[in-house]
Amino acid sequence: MDFDYIIIGGGIAGLSLGAKLAGAGSLLLIERETNLGYHASGRSAALYEPNYGPPEIVALSSESSDAFHAMAGILTPRGVMSVAGEGQDALFGQDVDAMDMQEISIDEACHIVPILNPKAVWRAARADHAWDIDTDLLLQGHAATLRALGGQVVTKANVTAITPQLGGWTIQAGDQTYSGKMLINAAGAWADQIATLAGVNPIGIQPLRRSMARIPAPGNHDVSGWPMMFGAGETWYAKPDAGALIVSPADADLVEPQDAWADDMVLAEGIARYEAMVTSPVTQLLANWAGLRSFTPDHVPVIGHDLMQPNFFWLAGQGGYGFQTSPAASELAFNLLTWQPSNLSRPLIMKLSPLRFL
């Protein structure tokens, strides 16, 4: 076999694992696009909020804290704020509890974010334990580490055939054929398609589209110190980004794996929900785009060896939490692949395992 490990997928999942695994054996990472991190990883809201998400995500995010804070230049303080309108008390309470926020006065909220409309915002809460992630620096750092340890990266190589061989796999990608002992499926929205090509039962991973728009800084404010804002129940969110503001309807529409684009109507509806809570209307879009957040049937990532094909390894279904869980998720995957003990609890490891879908 040419390689001990072949990773399919050059997003945060594949790259973060590759940076660890390249030192354990010969490794090849295959990416279908010209650039690494092109799809979901390149279109992320890029926030590390360890309390954000379902329990399994929170566990992985919390386990990732030390690694993130040890990486120079990766995290920048941001904070989060939840705002609620009339009749949204239940949703607001759920957000406050889930993200461990403290309720603040409307005056204080408007002082922090001057465009908030005190006539529309009935309740507000905030927390400081959230940070921007420099996703490009993180991705490029992982890629550099992978290569420095002897790993290889191939881009513009769409996988069209995967054939099981004695002790491994033969993979047709682009106009080249590769062979490897262990195949790691980190293909994001295409994870089930890769499994099917390999003759492995798909899990039922579904890509859900999320749309975003970049708008000019409202009222020419300096938005750099504003927190990331969520509408109660995450019906929209807004986040400072390079002197502008990213606004999303927080949509989750089922689509086929694709190079996603924003749905104009969905985007307009989300922007209207944002506008209802602020005093500055949106008069210009600087750009808009969409990414795919891929979910397993139970909305918990899948990390582990396939039962029927033990040399086929799943690392998929991160559901939009790929960056904030990547240190712990890649560490678990590395430990499982190299048969080393994990710091994670046995129940959590089993909850993440593909064996749960049998």
Stockholm file with secondary structure:
# STOCKHOLM 1.0

chainA/1-358         MDFDYIIIGGGIAGLSLGAKLAGAGSLLLIERETNLGYHASGRSAALYEPNYGPPEIVALSSESSDAFHAMAGILTPRGVMSVAGEGQDALFGQDVDAMDMQEISIDEACHIVPILNPKAVWRAARADHAWDIDTDLLLQGHAATLRALGGQVVTKANVTAITPQLGGWTIQAGDQTYSGKMLINAAGAWADQIATLAGVNPIGIQPLRRSMARIPAPGNHDVSGWPMMFGAGETWYAKPDAGALIVSPADADLVEPQDAWADDMVLAEGIARYEAMVTSPVTQLLANWAGLRSFTPDHVPVIGHDLMQPNFFWLAGQGGYGFQTSPAASELAFNLLTWQPSNLSRPLIMKLSPLRFL
#=GR chainA/1-358 SS CCEEEEEECCSHHHHHHHHHHGGGSCEEEECSSSSTTCSGGGGCCCEECTTCSSHHHHHHHHHTHHHHHHSTTTEEECCEEEEECTTCHHHHHHHHHHTTCEEECHHHHHHHSTTBCTTTCCEEEEESCCEEECHHHHHHHHHHHHHHTTCEEECSCCEEEEEEETTEEEEEETTEEEEEEEEEECCGGGHHHHHHHTTCCCCCCEEEEEEEEEECCGGGCCCTTCCEEEETTSSCEEEEETTEEEEECCCCEECCSSCCCCCHHHHHHHHHHHHTTBSSCCCCCSEEEEEEEEECTTSSCEEEECSSCTTEEEEECCTTCHHHHHHHHHHHHHHHHTTCCCSSCHHHHHHHSGGGGC
#=GC SS_cons         CCEEEEEECCSHHHHHHHHHHGGGSCEEEECSSSSTTCSGGGGCCCEECTTCSSHHHHHHHHHTHHHHHHSTTTEEECCEEEEECTTCHHHHHHHHHHTTCEEECHHHHHHHSTTBCTTTCCEEEEESCCEEECHHHHHHHHHHHHHHTTCEEECSCCEEEEEEETTEEEEEETTEEEEEEEEEECCGGGHHHHHHHTTCCCCCCEEEEEEEEEECCGGGCCCTTCCEEEETTSSCEEEEETTEEEEECCCCEECCSSCCCCCHHHHHHHHHHHHTTBSSCCCCCSEEEEEEEEECTTSSCEEEECSSCTTEEEEECCTTCHHHHHHHHHHHHHHHHTTCCCSSCHHHHHHHSGGGGC
//
